[in-house]
């Protein structure tokens, strides 16, 4: 494939329409409600042209490398400073949409055409890179989280406890069921399903409320597929859903988890006697699920799990593209996601998203 041209300087750019805008909603910030049970996924269109840079523009200043802390050292700096810069840069209509989403979050939201680095940074080949080169992406990413009323969350079992994960193909993990894999698909799942689902659980021990992504590049145009939990439940008998709400399931940790000295015998966590479905404080239905990592403790639980897995296998979902300068966030408890196998572009130009887990600062 032809490589994406290097981005120009950071400029004040109006976020352009998402590749998949809902009907009647042309605003640059898209709020998605769950699709109906018979919805079909749209065909992906050609790449959206980059916004013109001929109009008057305002740069988002980068911090001097020596003066800029790293996100894990001072996340508050990126949250507050990034939000302040975005308030000066983004159109009023977009800021208003972000405020509305903060007050009443929908299952997912997308933005495109956001500020990008002034110089190219190669896609990391081993999962990690020099964060001091990514001040602008981090300011944009964390600034958006702050405007949405969210706090970043990291977990000691994965990603070396860092807040930002580089979702990029790594040759050593090609067939792994992780965000560094690419040769095999990631089936429908929710992230960190082994953690605590209760609303009053500690942030560092609980299922993340949201997954957020900032796009560095996506030359291969690989989408993230999303499937609302409500759509899945619409095709299940009520008795099956009731069985999934019982604390009759055991859940093991995902492949991305690594042992830590903080845990007994250095083992990743195991959750026993928990439900797969529960009611969130706002009234929506929450889900925990990882393929091959959930088992039923009773015959009824095993039958309900089999029916649930047959249902999601029949669901197509909706593809959402995150490209350079794009942002996506979805509720990890209300939306399942997957990624199909793909062939990466040249190593330094391969698909690269920046992921950060987030938790609502209000009861959610």
MIKE-19691 format. One record per residue: residue in one letter; x, y, z negated of N, C-alpha, C in turn. Coordinates in steps of 0.2 Angstrom, whole numbers, plus 5000, padded with zeros to 4 digits. Example, Ala and Ser with C-alpha at 12.3 -4.5 7.8 and 13.67 -1.06 7.14 Angstrom:
! residues 2
A506649724961506249784961506649844961
S506449894965506849954964506450004961
//
This chain:
! residues 364
X500449945000500050005000500450065000
X500250125002500550185002500550214995
X501150234993501250264986500850324986
X500550334980500250404979500750454978
X500550514982501050574982501150594975
X501750624973501950644967501450704965
X501150714959500750764957501150834957
X500750884958501050954958501050974951
X501151044950501251064943500551064939
X500651064933500051064929499651134930
X498951124932498551184934497951174930
X497551234930496851234928496451204934
X496151144932495851104938495151084935
X494651094939493951074937493950994938
X493750954933493750884934493250874939
X493450824944493050814950492550754948
X492150734953491650684951491950614951
X491650574946491850504945491750474952
X492150414953491950374959491250344958
X490950334952490350304951489850344947
X489650404950489250454946488550424946
X488150424940487450404940487050454944
X486550424947486050464951485850524948
X485850584951485650644948486050674943
X486650654942487150684937487850694940
X487850754944488450774948488950804943
X488850814937489250854933489950814932
X490550844931491150814931491250764925
X490850774919490850734914490250684914
X490350624915489750574916489650534910
X489050534908488750494902488350444905
X488550384903488250324905487850284900
X487150274902486750234898486850164901
X486650114897486650044899486250034906
X486549994910486249974917485649924915
X485149924919484649874918484849804920
X484449754918484649684918484749664925
X484449694930484549674937485049724941
X485349764938485849814941486349774945
X486649804950487149774954487749824954
X488349794955488949844955488949874961
X489149944962489249974968489849954971
X489949964978490549964981491050024980
X491650004979492150064977492250104983
X492150174983492350214988493050224989
X493250264994493950274995494150324990
X494850334989495050384983494750454984
X494650484979494350554979494950594980
X494950644985495450684986495650734980
X496250744980496550784974496250854975
X496050884969495850954969496351004972
X496051054976496551104979496851144974
X497551154975497951194970498051264973
X497651284978497751354981497351404977
X496851384973496551434969496951454963
X496751514960497151534954497151484949
X497651474945497751424941498151444934
X498051404929498351414923498751354921
X499351354920499751294918499651284910
X499651214909499651194902500351184900
X500651224896501351224894501551154891
X502151134893502451074890502851104884
X502951064879503351084873504051064875
X504551104872505251084873505351014870
X505750974873505850904871506050904864
X506550944862506850944855506350964850
X505851004852505351034847504750994847
X504550944852503950904852504050844848
X503550834842503550774839503250714844
X503350654842503050604846502350584842
X501950554846501250544844501150504837
X501650454837501550414830501850454824
X502350504826502550544820502150604818
X501750624823501250684821500650684825
X500250634824499650634829499150694828
X499150724822498750784821498950844825
X499650844827499850894831499550894838
X499550824841499250814847498550824848
X498150804842497450814842497250884842
X497550924838497350994837497651034843
X498251034844498551074849498351054856
X498150984857497950964864497250994865
X496750994859496151014860496151094861
X496551124858496551204859496751214866
X497251184869497451194876496851174881
X496551124879495951104884495351144883
X495251174877494751234877494851284882
X495551304883495751354887495751334894
X495751274896495951244902495251224906
X494851184902494251154905493751204906
X493251194911492651234912492251224906
X491851274906491351284900490851224900
X490651204907490151154907490451084905
X491051074906491351014904491451014896
X491651064893491651074886490951064883
X490451084886489851074883489651004884
X489750974889489650894890489950854884
X490650874883490950844878490650844871
X490450914870490150924864489450884863
X489050874868488450834868488650764867
X489150734870489350664869489550654862
X489850704859490150704852489550694848
X488950734849488350724845487950664846
X487950634852487650574853487950534859
X488450494856488850454861488450404865
X488550404871488350354876488850294877
X488650244880489150184880489750204883
X489750244888490450264891490450334894
X490950354895491050424898491750424903
X491650464908492250474912492350544914
X493050564915493250624918493750614923
X493850654928494350644933494650714934
X495250724937495550784939495850824933
X496050784928496350814922497150834923
X497450874919498150894920498550834920
X499150834924499550774924500250804923
X500750754922501450774921501750814927
X502150864926502450904931502950864935
X503250814932503750764936503550694935
X503750654940503550584940503950544935
X503550504931503850454926503750384929
X504250344930504150274932503650234928
X503350194930502950144926503350104922
X503250094916503650054911503649984913
X504149944914504249874916504149834910
X504349854904504349814898503849834893
X503349874895502849894890502949954886
X503549984886503650044882504150084886
X504050154884504450204888504650264883
X504950314886505150374882504550414881
X504250414875503650454874503850534875
X504450554874504650624875504450654882
X504450604887504350624894503550634895
X503150614890502450614891502050654887
X502350714885502050764881501350784884
X501350804890500650824893500150774893
X500250714895499750664895499550654888
X499950654883499750644876499350704873
X499550764875499150814873498450814876
X498350794882497750784885497350734882
X497650674881497250614879497050624872
X497450654867497350664860496850724860
X496950774864496550834864495850814865
X495750764870495050744872494750704866
X495150664863494850624857494650674852
X495050724850494850774845494150814847
X494150834853493550864856492950824855
X493050754856492450704855492350684848
X492750714843492650694836492850624834
X493450604837493750544836494450544834
X494650494830495350494827495650434830
X496350434832496650374835496850324830
X496850264832496950204827497450154830
X497950134826498350084827498350024823
X498549964825498549904821499249874820
X499449854814500049824813500249764817
X499749724819499849664822500049664830
X499849724833500049724840500349794842
X500649794848500949854851501449884846
X501749844842502249874837501949924832
X501349924831500949974827500950044830
X501050054836501050114839500350134842
X500150204842499550224843499350214851
X499850224855499750224862500050164865
X499650124869499850064873499850074880
X500450054883500550064890500250004894
X499650014897499349964901499649954908
X500149914908500549914914500749844915
X500849814922501049754923501749744921
X501949684917502549674915502749604917
X503249594921503449524924503449474919
X503749484913503749434908503149414905
X502549454907501949434904501349424909
X501649414915501149414921500549374920
X500549314917499949264916499649274909
X499949314905499649324898498949354898
X498549344893497949374892497949434888
X498349484891498549544887498449604893
X498549664890498549724895499149724899
X499649684898500249684902500249624907
X499749584907499649534912499349564918
X499349524924499049544930498949484935
X499249424934499149364938498549324937
X498249334931497649304929497149354926
X496549344927496049394925495949394917
X495649454915495449454908494649454908
X494449394905493649384906493349434901
X492649434901492249484897492449474890
X492549534887492749524880492649594876
X492749604870492849664866493449654863
X493849714862494449714859494449704851
X494949664849495049664841494449634838
X494149584841493549554838493649514831
X494249504830494449464824494449514817
X494349574819494449624813493749634810
X493649674805493049694801492549734805
X491949704805491449744809491049794804
X491149794798490749834793490849904794
X490349944793490450014794490850044789
X490950014783491350044778492050014778
X492249974783492849944783493449994784
X494049984781494550024782494750034790
X494950094792495150104799495650054802
X496150044798496750004800496549924800
X495949904797495749834797495149824801
X494849874804494149864807494249864815
X493749834818493649834825493649904827
X494049924832494049994835493350014838
X493150074836492450094839492550104846
X493050134848493150154856493850134858
X493850124865494450114869494450174874
X494950214874495050274878495650264882
X495650284889496150274893496350344897
X496950354898497150414902497550384908
X497450404914497750374920498350404922
X498950364922499550394925499550384932
X499350324934499350304942498950234942
X498650234948498250174950498350164957
X498950154960499050144967498650084970
X498550034966498249974968497449984968
X497250034965496450044964496149984961
X496449964955496149914951495649944946
X495049924946494549954942494549914935
X494249944930494049914924493249894924
X493049834923492349814924492049824917
X491449854917491149864911490449834911
X490249804905489549774905489249784898
X488749824898488349844892488049784888
X488149784882487849734878487149724878
X486849784879486049784880485849744886
X486249754891486149714897486149644896
X486649624893486749544891486149524887
X485949554882485449534878484749534881
X484649574886484049574890483949514893
X484449474894484349404898484349344893
X484349364887484449304882483749294878
X483549234876482949234872483149264865
X482549284862482649314855482949274850
X482749204851483049154846483749154846
X484049154852484749154853485149214850
X484849274851485049334848485049334841
X484549304838484449294831485049254828
X485149194832485649154829486349184830
X486449224835487149264835487249314829
X486649334826486749384821486849344814
X486849284814487049244807487749244806
X487949244800488749234799488949164799
X488849134805489049064806489549054812
X490049104812490549104817491249114815
X491749084817492449094816492749134822
X493249174821493549214826494349214825
X494749204830495449204829495749264833
X496349274832496649344834496749334842
X496849384846496949384853497749374854
X497949354860498549334862499049394860
X498849454861499249514860499449524853
X499149494848499349494841499949464839
X500449484835501049454833501049454826
X501349404823501449394815501749464812
X501649474806501949534803502149504796
X502649534793502849514786502249534781
X501849584783501349604778500749554777
X500749504781500249454781500449384778
X500049344775500249284772500549234777
X501149214775501549174780501649204787
X501549264787501649294794501149284799
X500649254797500149234802499649294804
X499449294811498949344812498249334809
X497849374808497249364804496749314808
X496349284803495749244805495149264802
X494649274805493949294802493449234802
X493249214796492749164796492149184793
X491549144795490949154793490649224794
X490749254800490449314802489949314808
X489549364809489049364815489449394821
X489149374827489349404833489049464835
X488349474832487949534834487849564827
X487749624827487549664821487249734823
X486949764818486649834820487049884818
X487249934822487649984821487250044817
X487650084813487250134809486750174814
X486950184820486450224824485850184827
X485850124826485350084828485450034834
X486050044837486250004843486449944841
X486549894845486749824844487549824845
X487949804840488649794841488749714842
X489349704846489549644847490349634846
X490549574844491249554844491249484848
X491749484852491849424857492449424860
X492849364860493449354864493349284867
X493449274873493349204876493849154873
X493649104871494049044869494349064861
X494049114858494249134852493749134847
X493149114849492549114844492349044844
X492149014838491848944837491248954833
X490748914834490148914830490248854824
X490048874818490148834812489548784812
X488948794815488448744815488148734822
X487748674823487548664829487148714832
X486748754828486348814831486848864833
X487348874829487848934831488148914838
X488348844838488748824845488248834851
X487648814850487148814855487048894857
X486948934852486849004854487449034858
X488049014855488649034859488749014866
X488548954867488548924874488048964878
X487448974876486949014880487249084881
X487549114876487849184877488349184882
X488849134882489349134887489149114894
X488549074895488249064901487949134904
X487649164899487349234901487849284904
X488449294900488949344903489249314909
X489349254910489649224916489249244922
X488649254921488149274927488149344928
X488449384924488349454924488949484928
X488849534933489349564937489649624933
X489249664930489549724927489649784932
X489949834930490049894935490749914935
X491149924940491849934941491950014940
X492350034935492550104934493250114935
X493450154940494150174942494450224938
X495050214935495350264931496050274935
X496050334938496650344943497050404939
X497550424943498050474940497650534938
X497750564932497350624929496650604927
X496450544927495750524925495750504917
X495150504915495050484908494450444907
X494450394903493850344902493850334895
X493250324892493150304885492450264885
X492450214881491850174880491850144873
X491250124871491150104865491350024865
X491850004861492049934861491549894858
X491049914854490549874851489949864855
X489849914860489249914864489349894871
X489949894873490149874880490749824880
X490649774884491149724885491549744892
X492149724892492549744898492949684900
X493149684907493649634910494049674915
X494549634917494949654923495149594927
X495049604934495149544938495949544940
X496149484942496849474944497049524950
X497649554950497849594955498649584957
X498849614962499549614964499849684963
X500349694958500549754957500949784963
X500949854963501349884968502049884966
X502549914969503249924967503249934960
X503749904956503849914949503749984946
X504050034949504050094946503450134948
X502950104953502350134955501750094954
X501850044950501250004948500750034944
X500150004943499650034939499850044932
X499650104930499850124923499350164920
X499050134915498550174911498850184904
X498650234900498850244893498250234889
X498250184884497650164880497750184873
X497250214870497250224863496550204860
X496650164855496050154851495750214847
X495150214846494850274842494350254838
X494250294833493750284828493350344826
X492650344826492250404825492450434818
X492450494817492650534811491950534807
X491350524810490750524807490550454806
X490050434802489750364802489550344809
X489750284811489650264818489650184818
//
